[in-house]
Amino acid sequence: MALFAPPYTLHHADCLPLLASLPDDAVDAIITDPPYFRVKSDAWDRQWRTADAFAVWMGRVLDQFARILKPSGSLYLFASPAMAARVEMLIAERLQVLNHIVWAKPSGKHLGTCRASQRRFFPQTERILFAEHYGADSTAEDAAGYKAKCAALRRTLFEPLRRYLDDERQRAGWRCSEIDAAWRVWRGTPNSKGGMATHWFSRSQWAMPTPAAYAWLQQLFRSRPGDALSHPAAVLGAGHAVLRTDYHFLKKEYDTLKQQYQALCRPFAMDNVAPHTDVWHFPVVQPYAGKHPCEKPLPLMRHIMECSTRPGHVVLDPFLGSGSTGIAALEAGCRFVGIEQDAVIHAQAAKRLADFVGAAHTSASA
């Protein structure tokens, strides 16, 4: 079976050997819910006798995560309240932790606990540790050559437009400071600070004048002796349109560079409805026959996908569990790779994903 195959690939295996077989920089996002260490009664959560042994194992897993996660990739790792701080420190040795997210559950065992018997506060939360590679933004910036290319474009591509305006300014005998002052008077803000002249005429912050500003410059420059902005009559009548056409043509090259840069950057975007703080309120999955003890709600997983993936990205969950990560990934247009060691759980998740894909195909063909 191929490690990656659209739209998804599932592996029944121990994740560590399989992770070790993956190449460097293989996946765009790792979104996973590993064992918590002695929180559940299941054997997979009680295979370590001590927290130290669990930490050693988690460190080995995180070594692989850091290796196979792309420079622009994101890691979301669920953890129990009891072990979250220790797991966060392990992550920080390899990746930069961006957030320690608290998932506050509106329902759960905390509602029925006997308060009189408690010797500490009852846990109502799970933790989600969100991380990226150290220096991810600067790595992308260097790889794209974004800053250097933008500077080169400003020096070369826009230079004829800038030089034309600046040459006409000098021929008309106007200093930038005088233009600033005249512009503020024309705008009705004579006492304000700053102006637009440096943007229209300078190399470092050049900007294209608007049609109104260009017409104002033509009138201003003609108020002194000289032959400023003196294109041939056929061009002068549409002078700004000519410059604007050139500007749009050159700006496309900027936009191309920005797209290349964004593709190398870690994606992160939120709408106005989704949670935007590090405290999340999502209902838990209610009990049903065959429910996985750690099944994550689809709305929560969708939120992660919408924030930190793009269509076509490869999303990995090496602790597949119920398969919620895979459903959310496929809904987001991503490719998905899941790994699960338990044969029964793997079969249940495989059926869930197959049913989802089958239903999606049926709906699409209807």
N, C-alpha and C positions, 0 to 999 in steps of 0.2 A: 504493500500500500504506500502511495506517495505521501510524503510528509505534508505537502501542500497541494490541495486540489480544490478548485471552485465547485460549488459555493462553500463547502465545508469538508473537513476531514476529521475523523475521530480515531483515536488510538486507545486500545486497551493495553495499558502498560504502566510500569513504574515511571514516573515523569523524569527522574534524574538521568538515567541512561539515554532516554530519548532526547532530552534537552541537550545533553552533551554531544549528540550527533548533529544538531542543527548548526548551520554556519553562523558566523558573526553577523550582527546587524540584520537579522532575519525577519523580525516582526515589528510592526508599527505600534502595537499596544499589547500589554500584558494586563489582563483584568481577571483577578482570580481570588479564590476564597480557600486558602490552604487550611489544614488542620489547626485547631486553636490550642491544643495541648490540654487534655484532660478536662474539657468542658462537656463533651458529649460522652455517652457510655459506649459508643461504637468503638470497635477495635482500632480503626484507622486514626482515632484521636487519642488512643492510649498506648501507642507503640513505643513511647519513650518513658523511661522510668523517672527521669528528672528534667527539670526545666533547662538545665545546662545541656543535656543531650539533645533536647528539642532545638535549642539555639544553634548547636553545631550543625544539625541537619538543615535548619532554615538558612544558615550561612552558605551552605553548599548550594542550595536552591537559588539563593540570591546571586551567587557568583555567576550562575548560568543566565539568570535574568539580565544582569548587567551586560553580559557578553552578547546575547542574542537580540537585545533591544536596540533598535536603530537610534542614531544620535538625536533624532527628532521624536523619539518614542515616549510614551507615557506608561507608568506603572500605577495600577490601583490594586492594593492588596488589603483584604479584610483581615482583621485581627480582633481577638477578644480584649475586653478592657484590662484583664489581668496581665496579658502578655504584650499589649500594644506598645508600651514604652520600650521594652527590650527589643521587640521586632523593629521598631522605628530606628533604634540605635544601630541595629544590624544593617538596615537599609542605608542609613546615612554614611556607613563606611564604604558604600559602593555607589550610591546615587544621591542626588540632592532631594531631600524631602521638601515638598512644596506645601503640603497641608496634612494635618492630622484631623481628619473629618470625623465628626461624631454623628452617628446615625441613631437618633432618639426614637424609640419604638413606642407608638401610642398604646399598644396592647402587648401582653405577655405575662410571664410568671410573676412579675413584680406587682401585678394588680391583686394577686391572691396570696401573697406571702404573709406569714404571721409576724407582725412587726415586733411583738414582745419577745420573740425568740432570736431576733437579729442581733449580731455582734458587730456588724458593719453595714454600710449602705448597700442596698440591693442593686445589682447592675441592671440598668434598663437600656443599655446602649450596646452597639457594636462600633468598632473603629475602622475607618478606611484610610489607609496611608497612600498618599498621592505623591509620586516622585518622578523626576526626569534625570537625565545625565547631567553631571556637573558641566557647566559651561555650554549647555545645549544651544542657547541663542547665539553665542559668539562662534560656536562651531559652524552653525548654519550660515552665519554671516560670512565667515571666512570661506566656506565651501562655495558659496554662491558668488563670492567676490563682489557682493552687493555694493558696499561703500565705494570701492575702487572704481567699479563700473559706472556708478552714478556720477562720481566726480569726473570721470573721463567724458561722460556724455555732456555734462554741463560745460566742460572746457571746449568741447568740439561741436557737438550737434547743435546746441542752442546758441553757440557763439555768434553765428551770422546775424541772428535776430537781435541778440543783445547789443552787438557792435553797431548795427544799423541805428538802433534807437540812441545809443550813447554818442555815436558820431554826429547825428542830427542835433542832439542836445548841445554838443560843443560848438557846432557850426552856428547855432542860433545864439550862442553866448550866454547860456544859462548854467548856473551852478546847481548841483543837486540840492543844496540847502535852500536855494531860492525857489526851486520847484516844489520842495516840501512845503514851504510857507504858502506859496500860491495855491497849492492843492488844498491845504487846510482851510484857507479863506473860501475857496470855491465850494468846499463841502459844508461850510458853515460852522467849522470847529477851529477857529484861528488860534485858540489857546491850548489846544491839545498837543501832546508830545509825539514825536515821530511822524513818519510819512511814508509814502510809497516810492519815492524816487530811488532809494537804494535797491528796491526790488526790481524796478524797471531797467536799471542801468548797471547794476553791479554783477560781478561774476559769481560771487558766493551765494547770493540769495535771489537769483534772477527769477522774475515772474512775468508772465505775459499780461500787458494791460488789457482791461476790458474794452469793449467798443466805445463806451462812454469816456473812459479815461484816455483812450487813443485819440478820439475826436477833440477832447480838451487839450491834449498835448499839441495837436496840429494847430489849434487856434492860438495856444500860448506861444509856440515857437514863431508863428507868423507875426506876433505882435512886436517883434524886433527885426531890424534889417537882416536880410540873409535869405537863403533859399532852402530852409529846413524842410524835412519830410517831402522832398521834391521829387517823388516818383514821376514818371511820365503820366500824362493826364489819365490814360486808360487804367493805370494801376492806382493812381492816387484816389480815384473815385471809389475804389474798393480796397483801399490800402490795408485796412485792418483785416478784411476777409482774406487777403493774400497771406498776411503774416499768420493769421489764425490757422489757415490750412497747413502751413509749414509746421506750426506748433503742434497740431494734432497728430501729424505724421510722426514727429519726433517723440511725442509723448507716448505713442504706442510702444516704443522701445523701452521707455521707463516701465510701462505696465507689464511688459514681458519679463523684465528683470524682477519686478516685485512678485510676480506669480512664481518665478523660479525660487525666489527667496522664501516665499510663504510655503512652498512645497517642502522645503528643507527645515522649516521651523516646526516646533511642536504645536499641533493644532490645539486651540482652546477657544471656545465660543459658547455663549449662553444667550438664551432669549429672555424676555422680560417676565416670564412665568416661572421658569425653573429656579430652584434654590441657588442663591449666589453667595452664601456664606459657608462656613465650615461646620454648620449644624444642619443636618438634613432630617426631615420628618417624612418618612414613607411608611405606610402600613405594612405589617408583616404578612407573609403568605399564610392564610388560614389553613388549619389542618384538613387533610383529605386522605383517602385511602392511598397508600403508597408514597406519600409525600416524603421527600428527602429532609432529614432533620435540619439542614442548613440552607434550604432553598431560599434564594433571594428574590424579592419582588421585581417583576419586569419593569415597572415604572422607574425604580431606582437604577436598574441596569441601563435602561434607555437614556436616562439622564447622563450617565457616564459616557455612553457612546456618542450622544449628541454633542457633548462638550469636547471630547478628546479624540475623535476619529473622523476620517473623511471616507467617502465611498471608495471602495477598492483597497482600503487598508487591510492588512493581515492582523487579526486579533487572535491572541493565544490565551487559553485558559488551561493550564496544566493540572488543575484540580477541578475537573468538569462538573462533578456533582449532578445537580438536577438538569443542567444544560441551559439555565437562564441566560448566561453570558452569550452562548451561541445564538439563541433566539434574538436577543437584542442586537447582536452583531449583524446577523442576516437582515434584520429589519432596517438597519442603517446602511445597507449596501456594502458591507465589509465581507471579506473572506474570513473564515473561522477555522481554527485548529484547536481541538479539545483533546485532553489526555485524562484518562481515568483508570485507576488501578483496580478498583472493585468491579468484578464482573457483572454483578446484579445492577449496580448503579450505572455502569457503562451502558448496559442494554436498555435500561429505562430512559437514559438521556438520548441514546441513539434513536429510539422510537419517537420520543418527543420531537426531536429535530426533523426526522423523516416525515412525521405527520405535519409539522409546520410547513416544510417545503412543499409537500404534496398539496396542502390546502392553498398555499400561495399560487401554485401552478394552476390549480383548478379555478381559482378566482380570476387569474390573469387571462385564462382562455375562455372564460364565460362571456 
